[in-house]
Amino acid sequence: MTEKKSFVKDYMTKNVINVSPETQTEDLIELMRESHHNSYPVVENDKLVGMVTAFDIIVKEWADTVRGIMSTKLVVANQNLSINDASRVMFRRGISRMPVVDEKGKLVGIITNTDMVRSHIERSTPNKVEYFKSTLEQLYGIKTTLRHMKVDTHKLRPTQDRVYADELEGRTYELKRGLAEPAIVVKTGDRWILVDGHHRAVASVQQGYETVDSYVIDLGQDIKLGMEKTADNAGIYNFSDIEIIDYDKHPLIALTESMQDQASKGDFK
């Protein structure tokens, strides 16, 4: 799978809430309470003229309107800027968000650190998909096809007997914010085998989602996979057969804490 080049326009948030320079600062504070956002582009005569943040309200001398506290020296992005270049700009400038404008200076969106994380997640998954696809083709001597699609949760056959509660919580957070990477599913005969993404799938079921965003590797024929046989032996047929581990943490999180514990004891000195 050739990695597709991604652009700011693919990941930016559109229809951004904005304020005008004449917006009352008290109204801005109320807007922050209601929207739970802490910064807004400032637009005047249909053009971006500034940014105002909670930080401006706290550290700058009080002004009755946004015009008196907004920042006007901005770093802005063109929507056709690549995600990689946008990431470099934000890192070098030490900023967490950039307004996106068109050639006339009109605000068309905003790109944030969260959007960068989402783009990274979505771009790293294809490499894993290609690995599974190549492995299956070599193992069974076949050619497969690949689709990116929504798969009904009730069709999915899980192959993993447990998930971790803390990781499940993280996947739920990602799902609610549109950050979850697609699962990897193998279509063999009329069966949809969940290969990778059990935490995402379980979180989707718990949240009442009827589908799971997935990369589907279609074998084009009915082959009993080894992981299906393992799932048969373990009695795993649907999501209710998966145990949620809440008395232990995800191995990588446990490892990190273990290293921290060792550091605190001076083992890394």
KALIN-V795847 format. One record per pair of residues at least 12 apart in sequence whose C-alpha atoms are under 8 Angstrom apart, sorted by the first residue. I is the first residue (numbers start at 1). J is the second residue. Records with the same first field share a line. If there is no record, write none. Layout:
BEGIN
I=J + J
END
This chain:
BEGIN
1=126 + 127 + 130
3=123 + 126
5=82
6=82 + 83 + 119
7=79 + 80 + 81 + 82 + 83
8=77 + 78 + 79 + 80 + 81 + 82 + 83 + 86 + 111
9=79 + 80 + 81
11=111 + 115 + 116 + 118 + 119
12=100 + 109 + 110 + 111 + 112 + 115
13=109 + 110 + 111
14=108 + 109 + 110
15=108 + 109
16=108 + 109 + 110
17=40 + 41
18=40 + 41 + 42 + 43
19=40 + 41 + 42 + 43
20=42 + 43 + 44 + 66
21=42 + 43 + 44 + 65 + 66 + 67 + 70
22=65 + 66 + 67
23=65 + 66 + 67
24=64 + 65 + 66
25=63 + 64 + 65 + 66
26=64
28=66
38=53 + 54
39=51 + 52 + 53 + 54
40=52 + 53
41=99
42=70
43=107
46=106 + 107
47=104 + 105 + 106 + 107
48=101 + 105 + 106 + 107
49=72
50=70 + 71 + 72 + 73 + 74
51=70 + 71 + 72 + 74
52=66 + 69 + 70 + 71
53=70
56=69 + 70
57=69
75=98 + 99
76=98 + 99 + 100 + 101
77=98 + 99 + 100 + 101
78=100 + 101 + 102 + 103
79=100 + 101 + 102
83=116 + 119
87=116
96=112 + 113
97=110 + 111 + 112 + 113
98=110 + 111 + 112
99=111
118=179 + 180 + 181
121=179 + 180 + 181
122=181 + 182
125=181 + 182
129=184 + 215
133=217
142=219
143=219
144=217 + 218 + 219 + 220
145=217 + 218 + 219 + 220
146=215 + 216 + 217 + 218
147=215 + 216 + 217 + 218
148=213 + 214 + 215 + 216
149=213 + 214 + 215 + 216
150=211 + 212 + 213 + 214
151=211 + 212 + 213 + 214
152=210 + 211 + 212
153=201 + 204 + 205 + 209 + 210 + 211 + 212
154=210
155=191 + 192
156=191 + 192 + 193 + 194 + 238
157=191 + 192 + 193 + 194 + 237 + 238 + 239
158=193 + 194 + 195 + 198 + 231 + 236 + 237 + 238 + 239
159=193 + 194 + 195 + 227 + 228 + 230 + 231 + 236 + 237
160=198 + 231 + 236 + 242
161=231 + 234 + 236 + 241 + 242 + 243
162=242 + 243 + 244 + 245
163=198 + 199 + 242 + 243 + 244 + 245
164=199 + 244 + 245 + 246 + 248 + 249 + 250
165=244 + 245 + 246 + 249
166=246 + 249 + 250
167=199 + 250
168=199 + 200 + 202 + 203
169=203
171=199 + 200 + 203
172=200 + 203 + 204 + 207
175=200 + 203 + 204
180=200
181=213
182=197 + 212 + 213 + 214 + 215
183=195 + 196 + 197 + 198 + 200 + 201 + 212 + 213 + 214 + 215
184=196 + 197 + 214 + 215 + 216 + 217
185=214 + 215 + 216 + 217
186=216 + 217 + 218 + 219
187=216 + 217 + 218 + 219 + 220
188=218 + 219 + 220 + 221 + 222 + 223 + 224
189=219 + 220 + 221 + 222 + 223
190=222
193=228
202=239
END
